[in-house]
Amino acid sequence: MVGDNGAGKSTLVNTIAGAIRPDSGRLVLDGEEQDFGDATHAREAGIETVFQQLALIPTLDIAANIFLNRERYRLGALGRRLRWIDLAGMRRETVEGLARLGLRLPPPETSTGLLSGGQRQTVAIARAVFWGRRVVIMDEPAAALGVEQTEFVLSFIERLKDQNIGVILVSHNMQHIVRVADRILVMRLGRKVFDGPRSEVDAQRLVSLITGAEATTGATATGSRSS
């Protein structure tokens, strides 16, 4: 999903993520119409979002951030009247999940505040993929990352296809979009001006659509040029 600042990308992302209730239109997931009352309902449906702010707690370790609000518990001596957070179990599951996804991070007990920017981004992405069974929304996931870290994020997005996880990527980098996208949505001034397969656009045309240099008469449902 691409568009200039103020094009409506964040509003659309927040609507899909359940943070905003739409005034009109329909939200359909795997053929079923959805009506998310809030972000919790969207997460329960298998939709997770990696926001630019990452929403990590630096004083918690990697495993605790991945299991934030989804903590594992074990029963104490008094049964259900006394529960303890199962730190060992959460850390074990973190190591197993990261290995399954092909992600490399320091030990799961490492404080997130000690990680590099790229490593924190990896934790946020890992958390989303851990719980996003159907769709993962990534809002500028490569912003402020170095070349090597950016390549890692893009390669990981490409690998998610093999796990049947849909990815909605929001980015201002046209080269990144052209590389990883199967379908591209262009927004301008709150409206969709292009929606079609990647094969129908290149980086230059995307810039023209975003800036309005290419005239459109409305959203293209099939991706063909508007006359």
PyMOL commands that place a pseudoatom at each C-alpha (Angstrom):
pseudoatom trace, name=CA, resn=MET, resi=1, chain=A, elem=C, hetatm=0, pos=[0.000, 0.000, 0.000]
pseudoatom trace, name=CA, resn=VAL, resi=2, chain=A, elem=C, hetatm=0, pos=[1.530, 3.298, -1.088]
pseudoatom trace, name=CA, resn=GLY, resi=3, chain=A, elem=C, hetatm=0, pos=[0.535, 6.946, -1.014]
pseudoatom trace, name=CA, resn=ASP, resi=4, chain=A, elem=C, hetatm=0, pos=[1.736, 10.356, 0.050]
pseudoatom trace, name=CA, resn=ASN, resi=5, chain=A, elem=C, hetatm=0, pos=[1.383, 11.650, 3.606]
pseudoatom trace, name=CA, resn=GLY, resi=6, chain=A, elem=C, hetatm=0, pos=[-2.303, 12.204, 4.324]
pseudoatom trace, name=CA, resn=ALA, resi=7, chain=A, elem=C, hetatm=0, pos=[-3.445, 9.858, 1.564]
pseudoatom trace, name=CA, resn=GLY, resi=8, chain=A, elem=C, hetatm=0, pos=[-5.402, 7.695, 4.012]
pseudoatom trace, name=CA, resn=LYS, resi=9, chain=A, elem=C, hetatm=0, pos=[-3.027, 4.763, 4.472]
pseudoatom trace, name=CA, resn=SER, resi=10, chain=A, elem=C, hetatm=0, pos=[-2.979, 4.902, 8.274]
pseudoatom trace, name=CA, resn=THR, resi=11, chain=A, elem=C, hetatm=0, pos=[-6.760, 5.226, 8.460]
pseudoatom trace, name=CA, resn=LEU, resi=12, chain=A, elem=C, hetatm=0, pos=[-7.205, 2.171, 6.266]
pseudoatom trace, name=CA, resn=VAL, resi=13, chain=A, elem=C, hetatm=0, pos=[-4.619, 0.180, 8.239]
pseudoatom trace, name=CA, resn=ASN, resi=14, chain=A, elem=C, hetatm=0, pos=[-6.283, 1.107, 11.541]
pseudoatom trace, name=CA, resn=THR, resi=15, chain=A, elem=C, hetatm=0, pos=[-9.646, 0.068, 10.112]
pseudoatom trace, name=CA, resn=ILE, resi=16, chain=A, elem=C, hetatm=0, pos=[-8.322, -3.359, 9.094]
pseudoatom trace, name=CA, resn=ALA, resi=17, chain=A, elem=C, hetatm=0, pos=[-6.623, -3.692, 12.490]
pseudoatom trace, name=CA, resn=GLY, resi=18, chain=A, elem=C, hetatm=0, pos=[-9.892, -2.946, 14.304]
pseudoatom trace, name=CA, resn=ALA, resi=19, chain=A, elem=C, hetatm=0, pos=[-8.765, 0.345, 15.838]
pseudoatom trace, name=CA, resn=ILE, resi=20, chain=A, elem=C, hetatm=0, pos=[-11.243, 2.386, 13.726]
pseudoatom trace, name=CA, resn=ARG, resi=21, chain=A, elem=C, hetatm=0, pos=[-14.771, 1.378, 12.800]
pseudoatom trace, name=CA, resn=PRO, resi=22, chain=A, elem=C, hetatm=0, pos=[-15.562, 2.254, 9.175]
pseudoatom trace, name=CA, resn=ASP, resi=23, chain=A, elem=C, hetatm=0, pos=[-18.438, 4.561, 8.228]
pseudoatom trace, name=CA, resn=SER, resi=24, chain=A, elem=C, hetatm=0, pos=[-19.201, 2.521, 5.128]
pseudoatom trace, name=CA, resn=GLY, resi=25, chain=A, elem=C, hetatm=0, pos=[-17.944, -0.366, 3.042]
pseudoatom trace, name=CA, resn=ARG, resi=26, chain=A, elem=C, hetatm=0, pos=[-17.257, -3.963, 3.978]
pseudoatom trace, name=CA, resn=LEU, resi=27, chain=A, elem=C, hetatm=0, pos=[-14.283, -5.785, 5.465]
pseudoatom trace, name=CA, resn=VAL, resi=28, chain=A, elem=C, hetatm=0, pos=[-14.046, -9.342, 4.134]
pseudoatom trace, name=CA, resn=LEU, resi=29, chain=A, elem=C, hetatm=0, pos=[-11.501, -11.880, 5.374]
pseudoatom trace, name=CA, resn=ASP, resi=30, chain=A, elem=C, hetatm=0, pos=[-11.233, -15.236, 3.608]
pseudoatom trace, name=CA, resn=GLY, resi=31, chain=A, elem=C, hetatm=0, pos=[-14.686, -14.738, 2.118]
pseudoatom trace, name=CA, resn=GLU, resi=32, chain=A, elem=C, hetatm=0, pos=[-16.359, -13.879, 5.443]
pseudoatom trace, name=CA, resn=GLU, resi=33, chain=A, elem=C, hetatm=0, pos=[-17.554, -10.366, 6.245]
pseudoatom trace, name=CA, resn=GLN, resi=34, chain=A, elem=C, hetatm=0, pos=[-16.077, -9.027, 9.469]
pseudoatom trace, name=CA, resn=ASP, resi=35, chain=A, elem=C, hetatm=0, pos=[-17.277, -6.419, 11.956]
pseudoatom trace, name=CA, resn=PHE, resi=36, chain=A, elem=C, hetatm=0, pos=[-14.435, -5.776, 14.375]
pseudoatom trace, name=CA, resn=GLY, resi=37, chain=A, elem=C, hetatm=0, pos=[-15.576, -3.960, 17.478]
pseudoatom trace, name=CA, resn=ASP, resi=38, chain=A, elem=C, hetatm=0, pos=[-11.994, -3.211, 18.460]
pseudoatom trace, name=CA, resn=ALA, resi=39, chain=A, elem=C, hetatm=0, pos=[-8.410, -4.282, 17.899]
pseudoatom trace, name=CA, resn=THR, resi=40, chain=A, elem=C, hetatm=0, pos=[-8.871, -7.322, 20.150]
pseudoatom trace, name=CA, resn=HIS, resi=41, chain=A, elem=C, hetatm=0, pos=[-11.469, -8.760, 17.784]
pseudoatom trace, name=CA, resn=ALA, resi=42, chain=A, elem=C, hetatm=0, pos=[-9.118, -8.242, 14.838]
pseudoatom trace, name=CA, resn=ARG, resi=43, chain=A, elem=C, hetatm=0, pos=[-6.319, -10.041, 16.667]
pseudoatom trace, name=CA, resn=GLU, resi=44, chain=A, elem=C, hetatm=0, pos=[-8.660, -12.891, 17.528]
pseudoatom trace, name=CA, resn=ALA, resi=45, chain=A, elem=C, hetatm=0, pos=[-9.396, -13.196, 13.795]
pseudoatom trace, name=CA, resn=GLY, resi=46, chain=A, elem=C, hetatm=0, pos=[-5.673, -13.580, 13.124]
pseudoatom trace, name=CA, resn=ILE, resi=47, chain=A, elem=C, hetatm=0, pos=[-4.734, -10.015, 12.111]
pseudoatom trace, name=CA, resn=GLU, resi=48, chain=A, elem=C, hetatm=0, pos=[-1.614, -8.476, 13.667]
pseudoatom trace, name=CA, resn=THR, resi=49, chain=A, elem=C, hetatm=0, pos=[0.041, -5.112, 13.028]
pseudoatom trace, name=CA, resn=VAL, resi=50, chain=A, elem=C, hetatm=0, pos=[3.656, -3.963, 13.264]
pseudoatom trace, name=CA, resn=PHE, resi=51, chain=A, elem=C, hetatm=0, pos=[3.406, -0.204, 13.806]
pseudoatom trace, name=CA, resn=GLN, resi=52, chain=A, elem=C, hetatm=0, pos=[6.284, 2.211, 13.236]
pseudoatom trace, name=CA, resn=GLN, resi=53, chain=A, elem=C, hetatm=0, pos=[6.500, 2.783, 16.994]
pseudoatom trace, name=CA, resn=LEU, resi=54, chain=A, elem=C, hetatm=0, pos=[6.912, -1.035, 17.434]
pseudoatom trace, name=CA, resn=ALA, resi=55, chain=A, elem=C, hetatm=0, pos=[5.021, -0.962, 20.787]
pseudoatom trace, name=CA, resn=LEU, resi=56, chain=A, elem=C, hetatm=0, pos=[7.768, -2.774, 22.689]
pseudoatom trace, name=CA, resn=ILE, resi=57, chain=A, elem=C, hetatm=0, pos=[8.513, -2.375, 26.412]
pseudoatom trace, name=CA, resn=PRO, resi=58, chain=A, elem=C, hetatm=0, pos=[12.286, -1.871, 26.753]
pseudoatom trace, name=CA, resn=THR, resi=59, chain=A, elem=C, hetatm=0, pos=[12.419, -3.064, 30.383]
pseudoatom trace, name=CA, resn=LEU, resi=60, chain=A, elem=C, hetatm=0, pos=[10.998, -6.470, 29.446]
pseudoatom trace, name=CA, resn=ASP, resi=61, chain=A, elem=C, hetatm=0, pos=[13.004, -9.229, 27.806]
pseudoatom trace, name=CA, resn=ILE, resi=62, chain=A, elem=C, hetatm=0, pos=[12.466, -10.545, 24.277]
pseudoatom trace, name=CA, resn=ALA, resi=63, chain=A, elem=C, hetatm=0, pos=[10.161, -13.393, 25.300]
pseudoatom trace, name=CA, resn=ALA, resi=64, chain=A, elem=C, hetatm=0, pos=[8.024, -11.170, 27.547]
pseudoatom trace, name=CA, resn=ASN, resi=65, chain=A, elem=C, hetatm=0, pos=[7.527, -8.691, 24.697]
pseudoatom trace, name=CA, resn=ILE, resi=66, chain=A, elem=C, hetatm=0, pos=[6.533, -11.432, 22.269]
pseudoatom trace, name=CA, resn=PHE, resi=67, chain=A, elem=C, hetatm=0, pos=[4.027, -12.811, 24.790]
pseudoatom trace, name=CA, resn=LEU, resi=68, chain=A, elem=C, hetatm=0, pos=[2.820, -9.373, 25.915]
pseudoatom trace, name=CA, resn=ASN, resi=69, chain=A, elem=C, hetatm=0, pos=[-0.867, -9.671, 26.920]
pseudoatom trace, name=CA, resn=ARG, resi=70, chain=A, elem=C, hetatm=0, pos=[-0.678, -13.355, 25.992]
pseudoatom trace, name=CA, resn=GLU, resi=71, chain=A, elem=C, hetatm=0, pos=[1.405, -14.546, 28.923]
pseudoatom trace, name=CA, resn=ARG, resi=72, chain=A, elem=C, hetatm=0, pos=[1.675, -18.239, 29.726]
pseudoatom trace, name=CA, resn=TYR, resi=73, chain=A, elem=C, hetatm=0, pos=[0.850, -19.239, 33.303]
pseudoatom trace, name=CA, resn=ARG, resi=74, chain=A, elem=C, hetatm=0, pos=[1.467, -22.265, 35.472]
pseudoatom trace, name=CA, resn=LEU, resi=75, chain=A, elem=C, hetatm=0, pos=[-0.554, -23.180, 38.519]
pseudoatom trace, name=CA, resn=GLY, resi=76, chain=A, elem=C, hetatm=0, pos=[0.876, -22.631, 41.982]
pseudoatom trace, name=CA, resn=ALA, resi=77, chain=A, elem=C, hetatm=0, pos=[0.423, -24.714, 45.099]
pseudoatom trace, name=CA, resn=LEU, resi=78, chain=A, elem=C, hetatm=0, pos=[-3.118, -23.352, 45.561]
pseudoatom trace, name=CA, resn=GLY, resi=79, chain=A, elem=C, hetatm=0, pos=[-4.231, -24.280, 42.056]
pseudoatom trace, name=CA, resn=ARG, resi=80, chain=A, elem=C, hetatm=0, pos=[-6.114, -21.656, 40.070]
pseudoatom trace, name=CA, resn=ARG, resi=81, chain=A, elem=C, hetatm=0, pos=[-6.207, -19.300, 43.048]
pseudoatom trace, name=CA, resn=LEU, resi=82, chain=A, elem=C, hetatm=0, pos=[-2.488, -18.676, 42.613]
pseudoatom trace, name=CA, resn=ARG, resi=83, chain=A, elem=C, hetatm=0, pos=[-0.815, -18.565, 39.209]
pseudoatom trace, name=CA, resn=TRP, resi=84, chain=A, elem=C, hetatm=0, pos=[2.728, -17.793, 38.177]
pseudoatom trace, name=CA, resn=ILE, resi=85, chain=A, elem=C, hetatm=0, pos=[3.954, -16.487, 34.849]
pseudoatom trace, name=CA, resn=ASP, resi=86, chain=A, elem=C, hetatm=0, pos=[5.725, -19.344, 33.112]
pseudoatom trace, name=CA, resn=LEU, resi=87, chain=A, elem=C, hetatm=0, pos=[8.885, -17.487, 32.088]
pseudoatom trace, name=CA, resn=ALA, resi=88, chain=A, elem=C, hetatm=0, pos=[10.780, -20.649, 31.227]
pseudoatom trace, name=CA, resn=GLY, resi=89, chain=A, elem=C, hetatm=0, pos=[7.971, -21.897, 29.010]
pseudoatom trace, name=CA, resn=MET, resi=90, chain=A, elem=C, hetatm=0, pos=[7.627, -18.547, 27.239]
pseudoatom trace, name=CA, resn=ARG, resi=91, chain=A, elem=C, hetatm=0, pos=[11.350, -18.376, 26.590]
pseudoatom trace, name=CA, resn=ARG, resi=92, chain=A, elem=C, hetatm=0, pos=[11.387, -21.934, 25.291]
pseudoatom trace, name=CA, resn=GLU, resi=93, chain=A, elem=C, hetatm=0, pos=[8.498, -21.214, 22.915]
pseudoatom trace, name=CA, resn=THR, resi=94, chain=A, elem=C, hetatm=0, pos=[10.259, -18.032, 21.768]
pseudoatom trace, name=CA, resn=VAL, resi=95, chain=A, elem=C, hetatm=0, pos=[13.414, -19.932, 20.838]
pseudoatom trace, name=CA, resn=GLU, resi=96, chain=A, elem=C, hetatm=0, pos=[11.380, -22.588, 18.994]
pseudoatom trace, name=CA, resn=GLY, resi=97, chain=A, elem=C, hetatm=0, pos=[9.282, -19.995, 17.147]
pseudoatom trace, name=CA, resn=LEU, resi=98, chain=A, elem=C, hetatm=0, pos=[12.254, -17.892, 16.090]
pseudoatom trace, name=CA, resn=ALA, resi=99, chain=A, elem=C, hetatm=0, pos=[14.013, -20.999, 14.774]
pseudoatom trace, name=CA, resn=ARG, resi=100, chain=A, elem=C, hetatm=0, pos=[10.897, -21.977, 12.831]
pseudoatom trace, name=CA, resn=LEU, resi=101, chain=A, elem=C, hetatm=0, pos=[10.724, -18.527, 11.246]
pseudoatom trace, name=CA, resn=GLY, resi=102, chain=A, elem=C, hetatm=0, pos=[14.448, -18.413, 10.537]
pseudoatom trace, name=CA, resn=LEU, resi=103, chain=A, elem=C, hetatm=0, pos=[14.933, -15.328, 12.731]
pseudoatom trace, name=CA, resn=ARG, resi=104, chain=A, elem=C, hetatm=0, pos=[18.118, -14.733, 14.704]
pseudoatom trace, name=CA, resn=LEU, resi=105, chain=A, elem=C, hetatm=0, pos=[18.093, -12.806, 17.959]
pseudoatom trace, name=CA, resn=PRO, resi=106, chain=A, elem=C, hetatm=0, pos=[20.050, -12.801, 21.241]
pseudoatom trace, name=CA, resn=PRO, resi=107, chain=A, elem=C, hetatm=0, pos=[18.843, -15.192, 24.013]
pseudoatom trace, name=CA, resn=PRO, resi=108, chain=A, elem=C, hetatm=0, pos=[15.137, -14.679, 24.869]
pseudoatom trace, name=CA, resn=GLU, resi=109, chain=A, elem=C, hetatm=0, pos=[15.963, -13.418, 28.371]
pseudoatom trace, name=CA, resn=THR, resi=110, chain=A, elem=C, hetatm=0, pos=[17.824, -10.420, 26.895]
pseudoatom trace, name=CA, resn=SER, resi=111, chain=A, elem=C, hetatm=0, pos=[16.275, -7.051, 27.763]
pseudoatom trace, name=CA, resn=THR, resi=112, chain=A, elem=C, hetatm=0, pos=[14.708, -5.447, 24.691]
pseudoatom trace, name=CA, resn=GLY, resi=113, chain=A, elem=C, hetatm=0, pos=[16.227, -2.104, 25.688]
pseudoatom trace, name=CA, resn=LEU, resi=114, chain=A, elem=C, hetatm=0, pos=[19.684, -3.523, 24.967]
pseudoatom trace, name=CA, resn=LEU, resi=115, chain=A, elem=C, hetatm=0, pos=[18.868, -4.485, 21.380]
pseudoatom trace, name=CA, resn=SER, resi=116, chain=A, elem=C, hetatm=0, pos=[19.811, -2.600, 18.231]
pseudoatom trace, name=CA, resn=GLY, resi=117, chain=A, elem=C, hetatm=0, pos=[17.139, -0.915, 16.132]
pseudoatom trace, name=CA, resn=GLY, resi=118, chain=A, elem=C, hetatm=0, pos=[17.106, -3.784, 13.678]
pseudoatom trace, name=CA, resn=GLN, resi=119, chain=A, elem=C, hetatm=0, pos=[16.820, -6.357, 16.451]
pseudoatom trace, name=CA, resn=ARG, resi=120, chain=A, elem=C, hetatm=0, pos=[13.895, -4.490, 18.032]
pseudoatom trace, name=CA, resn=GLN, resi=121, chain=A, elem=C, hetatm=0, pos=[12.216, -4.419, 14.635]
pseudoatom trace, name=CA, resn=THR, resi=122, chain=A, elem=C, hetatm=0, pos=[12.763, -8.178, 14.413]
pseudoatom trace, name=CA, resn=VAL, resi=123, chain=A, elem=C, hetatm=0, pos=[11.112, -8.693, 17.817]
pseudoatom trace, name=CA, resn=ALA, resi=124, chain=A, elem=C, hetatm=0, pos=[8.077, -6.663, 16.720]
pseudoatom trace, name=CA, resn=ILE, resi=125, chain=A, elem=C, hetatm=0, pos=[7.803, -8.593, 13.460]
pseudoatom trace, name=CA, resn=ALA, resi=126, chain=A, elem=C, hetatm=0, pos=[8.284, -11.928, 15.234]
pseudoatom trace, name=CA, resn=ARG, resi=127, chain=A, elem=C, hetatm=0, pos=[5.495, -11.076, 17.691]
pseudoatom trace, name=CA, resn=ALA, resi=128, chain=A, elem=C, hetatm=0, pos=[3.127, -10.217, 14.853]
pseudoatom trace, name=CA, resn=VAL, resi=129, chain=A, elem=C, hetatm=0, pos=[3.919, -13.408, 12.936]
pseudoatom trace, name=CA, resn=PHE, resi=130, chain=A, elem=C, hetatm=0, pos=[3.696, -15.535, 16.094]
pseudoatom trace, name=CA, resn=TRP, resi=131, chain=A, elem=C, hetatm=0, pos=[0.075, -14.494, 16.553]
pseudoatom trace, name=CA, resn=GLY, resi=132, chain=A, elem=C, hetatm=0, pos=[-1.004, -13.288, 13.090]
pseudoatom trace, name=CA, resn=ARG, resi=133, chain=A, elem=C, hetatm=0, pos=[-2.333, -16.546, 11.709]
pseudoatom trace, name=CA, resn=ARG, resi=134, chain=A, elem=C, hetatm=0, pos=[-3.859, -14.942, 8.606]
pseudoatom trace, name=CA, resn=VAL, resi=135, chain=A, elem=C, hetatm=0, pos=[-2.700, -11.369, 7.987]
pseudoatom trace, name=CA, resn=VAL, resi=136, chain=A, elem=C, hetatm=0, pos=[0.275, -9.304, 9.171]
pseudoatom trace, name=CA, resn=ILE, resi=137, chain=A, elem=C, hetatm=0, pos=[0.209, -5.543, 8.548]
pseudoatom trace, name=CA, resn=MET, resi=138, chain=A, elem=C, hetatm=0, pos=[3.640, -3.889, 8.422]
pseudoatom trace, name=CA, resn=ASP, resi=139, chain=A, elem=C, hetatm=0, pos=[3.771, -0.087, 8.564]
pseudoatom trace, name=CA, resn=GLU, resi=140, chain=A, elem=C, hetatm=0, pos=[7.161, 1.077, 7.245]
pseudoatom trace, name=CA, resn=PRO, resi=141, chain=A, elem=C, hetatm=0, pos=[9.029, -1.947, 8.688]
pseudoatom trace, name=CA, resn=ALA, resi=142, chain=A, elem=C, hetatm=0, pos=[12.345, -0.961, 7.062]
pseudoatom trace, name=CA, resn=ALA, resi=143, chain=A, elem=C, hetatm=0, pos=[12.268, 2.700, 8.104]
pseudoatom trace, name=CA, resn=ALA, resi=144, chain=A, elem=C, hetatm=0, pos=[15.521, 3.866, 9.750]
pseudoatom trace, name=CA, resn=LEU, resi=145, chain=A, elem=C, hetatm=0, pos=[17.205, 0.478, 9.149]
pseudoatom trace, name=CA, resn=GLY, resi=146, chain=A, elem=C, hetatm=0, pos=[20.580, -0.084, 7.548]
pseudoatom trace, name=CA, resn=VAL, resi=147, chain=A, elem=C, hetatm=0, pos=[21.099, -1.902, 4.263]
pseudoatom trace, name=CA, resn=GLU, resi=148, chain=A, elem=C, hetatm=0, pos=[21.718, -5.328, 5.818]
pseudoatom trace, name=CA, resn=GLN, resi=149, chain=A, elem=C, hetatm=0, pos=[18.782, -5.025, 8.235]
pseudoatom trace, name=CA, resn=THR, resi=150, chain=A, elem=C, hetatm=0, pos=[16.486, -3.847, 5.443]
pseudoatom trace, name=CA, resn=GLU, resi=151, chain=A, elem=C, hetatm=0, pos=[17.442, -6.830, 3.298]
pseudoatom trace, name=CA, resn=PHE, resi=152, chain=A, elem=C, hetatm=0, pos=[16.627, -9.112, 6.201]
pseudoatom trace, name=CA, resn=VAL, resi=153, chain=A, elem=C, hetatm=0, pos=[13.139, -7.599, 6.623]
pseudoatom trace, name=CA, resn=LEU, resi=154, chain=A, elem=C, hetatm=0, pos=[12.361, -7.796, 2.888]
pseudoatom trace, name=CA, resn=SER, resi=155, chain=A, elem=C, hetatm=0, pos=[13.578, -11.389, 2.644]
pseudoatom trace, name=CA, resn=PHE, resi=156, chain=A, elem=C, hetatm=0, pos=[11.460, -12.323, 5.631]
pseudoatom trace, name=CA, resn=ILE, resi=157, chain=A, elem=C, hetatm=0, pos=[8.366, -10.793, 4.030]
pseudoatom trace, name=CA, resn=GLU, resi=158, chain=A, elem=C, hetatm=0, pos=[9.026, -12.906, 0.958]
pseudoatom trace, name=CA, resn=ARG, resi=159, chain=A, elem=C, hetatm=0, pos=[9.317, -16.045, 3.105]
pseudoatom trace, name=CA, resn=LEU, resi=160, chain=A, elem=C, hetatm=0, pos=[5.945, -15.415, 4.754]
pseudoatom trace, name=CA, resn=LYS, resi=161, chain=A, elem=C, hetatm=0, pos=[4.260, -16.264, 1.455]
pseudoatom trace, name=CA, resn=ASP, resi=162, chain=A, elem=C, hetatm=0, pos=[5.424, -19.846, 1.877]
pseudoatom trace, name=CA, resn=GLN, resi=163, chain=A, elem=C, hetatm=0, pos=[3.590, -19.978, 5.221]
pseudoatom trace, name=CA, resn=ASN, resi=164, chain=A, elem=C, hetatm=0, pos=[0.286, -18.808, 3.705]
pseudoatom trace, name=CA, resn=ILE, resi=165, chain=A, elem=C, hetatm=0, pos=[0.351, -15.584, 5.713]
pseudoatom trace, name=CA, resn=GLY, resi=166, chain=A, elem=C, hetatm=0, pos=[-0.909, -12.485, 3.942]
pseudoatom trace, name=CA, resn=VAL, resi=167, chain=A, elem=C, hetatm=0, pos=[1.197, -9.349, 4.328]
pseudoatom trace, name=CA, resn=ILE, resi=168, chain=A, elem=C, hetatm=0, pos=[-0.007, -5.777, 3.893]
pseudoatom trace, name=CA, resn=LEU, resi=169, chain=A, elem=C, hetatm=0, pos=[3.120, -3.657, 3.503]
pseudoatom trace, name=CA, resn=VAL, resi=170, chain=A, elem=C, hetatm=0, pos=[2.924, 0.117, 3.859]
pseudoatom trace, name=CA, resn=SER, resi=171, chain=A, elem=C, hetatm=0, pos=[6.039, 1.844, 2.546]
pseudoatom trace, name=CA, resn=HIS, resi=172, chain=A, elem=C, hetatm=0, pos=[7.303, 5.020, 0.904]
pseudoatom trace, name=CA, resn=ASN, resi=173, chain=A, elem=C, hetatm=0, pos=[10.120, 3.085, -0.758]
pseudoatom trace, name=CA, resn=MET, resi=174, chain=A, elem=C, hetatm=0, pos=[8.977, 2.227, -4.272]
pseudoatom trace, name=CA, resn=GLN, resi=175, chain=A, elem=C, hetatm=0, pos=[11.827, -0.219, -4.864]
pseudoatom trace, name=CA, resn=HIS, resi=176, chain=A, elem=C, hetatm=0, pos=[10.835, -2.229, -1.798]
pseudoatom trace, name=CA, resn=ILE, resi=177, chain=A, elem=C, hetatm=0, pos=[7.201, -2.307, -2.900]
pseudoatom trace, name=CA, resn=VAL, resi=178, chain=A, elem=C, hetatm=0, pos=[8.013, -3.381, -6.456]
pseudoatom trace, name=CA, resn=ARG, resi=179, chain=A, elem=C, hetatm=0, pos=[10.293, -6.121, -5.137]
pseudoatom trace, name=CA, resn=VAL, resi=180, chain=A, elem=C, hetatm=0, pos=[8.032, -7.876, -2.611]
pseudoatom trace, name=CA, resn=ALA, resi=181, chain=A, elem=C, hetatm=0, pos=[4.451, -7.058, -3.630]
pseudoatom trace, name=CA, resn=ASP, resi=182, chain=A, elem=C, hetatm=0, pos=[2.132, -9.317, -5.605]
pseudoatom trace, name=CA, resn=ARG, resi=183, chain=A, elem=C, hetatm=0, pos=[-0.534, -6.614, -5.724]
pseudoatom trace, name=CA, resn=ILE, resi=184, chain=A, elem=C, hetatm=0, pos=[-0.208, -2.869, -5.231]
pseudoatom trace, name=CA, resn=LEU, resi=185, chain=A, elem=C, hetatm=0, pos=[-2.762, -0.403, -3.890]
pseudoatom trace, name=CA, resn=VAL, resi=186, chain=A, elem=C, hetatm=0, pos=[-2.173, 3.318, -4.443]
pseudoatom trace, name=CA, resn=MET, resi=187, chain=A, elem=C, hetatm=0, pos=[-4.076, 5.882, -2.367]
pseudoatom trace, name=CA, resn=ARG, resi=188, chain=A, elem=C, hetatm=0, pos=[-4.356, 9.610, -3.006]
pseudoatom trace, name=CA, resn=LEU, resi=189, chain=A, elem=C, hetatm=0, pos=[-6.357, 12.161, -1.022]
pseudoatom trace, name=CA, resn=GLY, resi=190, chain=A, elem=C, hetatm=0, pos=[-8.306, 9.451, 0.783]
pseudoatom trace, name=CA, resn=ARG, resi=191, chain=A, elem=C, hetatm=0, pos=[-9.280, 7.509, -2.333]
pseudoatom trace, name=CA, resn=LYS, resi=192, chain=A, elem=C, hetatm=0, pos=[-7.963, 4.452, -4.126]
pseudoatom trace, name=CA, resn=VAL, resi=193, chain=A, elem=C, hetatm=0, pos=[-6.506, 5.424, -7.503]
pseudoatom trace, name=CA, resn=PHE, resi=194, chain=A, elem=C, hetatm=0, pos=[-4.912, 2.106, -8.449]
pseudoatom trace, name=CA, resn=ASP, resi=195, chain=A, elem=C, hetatm=0, pos=[-5.372, -1.478, -7.328]
pseudoatom trace, name=CA, resn=GLY, resi=196, chain=A, elem=C, hetatm=0, pos=[-3.736, -4.107, -9.481]
pseudoatom trace, name=CA, resn=PRO, resi=197, chain=A, elem=C, hetatm=0, pos=[-0.955, -6.642, -9.976]
pseudoatom trace, name=CA, resn=ARG, resi=198, chain=A, elem=C, hetatm=0, pos=[2.647, -5.580, -9.632]
pseudoatom trace, name=CA, resn=SER, resi=199, chain=A, elem=C, hetatm=0, pos=[3.293, -6.466, -13.265]
pseudoatom trace, name=CA, resn=GLU, resi=200, chain=A, elem=C, hetatm=0, pos=[1.222, -3.450, -14.386]
pseudoatom trace, name=CA, resn=VAL, resi=201, chain=A, elem=C, hetatm=0, pos=[3.307, -0.785, -12.642]
pseudoatom trace, name=CA, resn=ASP, resi=202, chain=A, elem=C, hetatm=0, pos=[6.922, 0.139, -12.066]
pseudoatom trace, name=CA, resn=ALA, resi=203, chain=A, elem=C, hetatm=0, pos=[8.468, 2.531, -9.562]
pseudoatom trace, name=CA, resn=GLN, resi=204, chain=A, elem=C, hetatm=0, pos=[8.196, 5.490, -11.960]
pseudoatom trace, name=CA, resn=ARG, resi=205, chain=A, elem=C, hetatm=0, pos=[4.500, 4.981, -12.608]
pseudoatom trace, name=CA, resn=LEU, resi=206, chain=A, elem=C, hetatm=0, pos=[3.828, 4.534, -8.898]
pseudoatom trace, name=CA, resn=VAL, resi=207, chain=A, elem=C, hetatm=0, pos=[5.340, 7.944, -8.221]
pseudoatom trace, name=CA, resn=SER, resi=208, chain=A, elem=C, hetatm=0, pos=[3.133, 9.444, -10.948]
pseudoatom trace, name=CA, resn=LEU, resi=209, chain=A, elem=C, hetatm=0, pos=[0.022, 7.898, -9.401]
pseudoatom trace, name=CA, resn=ILE, resi=210, chain=A, elem=C, hetatm=0, pos=[0.947, 9.027, -5.906]
pseudoatom trace, name=CA, resn=THR, resi=211, chain=A, elem=C, hetatm=0, pos=[1.626, 12.621, -6.911]
pseudoatom trace, name=CA, resn=GLY, resi=212, chain=A, elem=C, hetatm=0, pos=[-1.322, 12.884, -9.273]
pseudoatom trace, name=CA, resn=ALA, resi=213, chain=A, elem=C, hetatm=0, pos=[0.881, 13.379, -12.334]
pseudoatom trace, name=CA, resn=GLU, resi=214, chain=A, elem=C, hetatm=0, pos=[-0.984, 10.484, -13.961]
pseudoatom trace, name=CA, resn=ALA, resi=215, chain=A, elem=C, hetatm=0, pos=[-4.634, 11.420, -14.237]
pseudoatom trace, name=CA, resn=THR, resi=216, chain=A, elem=C, hetatm=0, pos=[-7.128, 8.829, -12.993]
pseudoatom trace, name=CA, resn=THR, resi=217, chain=A, elem=C, hetatm=0, pos=[-10.883, 8.666, -13.076]
pseudoatom trace, name=CA, resn=GLY, resi=218, chain=A, elem=C, hetatm=0, pos=[-11.173, 6.463, -10.009]
pseudoatom trace, name=CA, resn=ALA, resi=219, chain=A, elem=C, hetatm=0, pos=[-9.851, 3.224, -8.576]
pseudoatom trace, name=CA, resn=THR, resi=220, chain=A, elem=C, hetatm=0, pos=[-8.947, 0.539, -11.063]
pseudoatom trace, name=CA, resn=ALA, resi=221, chain=A, elem=C, hetatm=0, pos=[-10.392, -2.709, -9.832]
pseudoatom trace, name=CA, resn=THR, resi=222, chain=A, elem=C, hetatm=0, pos=[-8.438, -4.794, -12.305]
pseudoatom trace, name=CA, resn=GLY, resi=223, chain=A, elem=C, hetatm=0, pos=[-5.308, -2.689, -12.361]
pseudoatom trace, name=CA, resn=SER, resi=224, chain=A, elem=C, hetatm=0, pos=[-5.834, -1.442, -15.948]
pseudoatom trace, name=CA, resn=ARG, resi=225, chain=A, elem=C, hetatm=0, pos=[-5.130, 2.174, -16.767]
pseudoatom trace, name=CA, resn=SER, resi=226, chain=A, elem=C, hetatm=0, pos=[-7.945, 4.640, -16.403]
pseudoatom trace, name=CA, resn=SER, resi=227, chain=A, elem=C, hetatm=0, pos=[-8.756, 6.792, -19.399]
for i in range(1, 227): cmd.bond("trace and resi %d" % i, "trace and resi %d" % (i + 1))
show_as sticks, trace
zoom trace
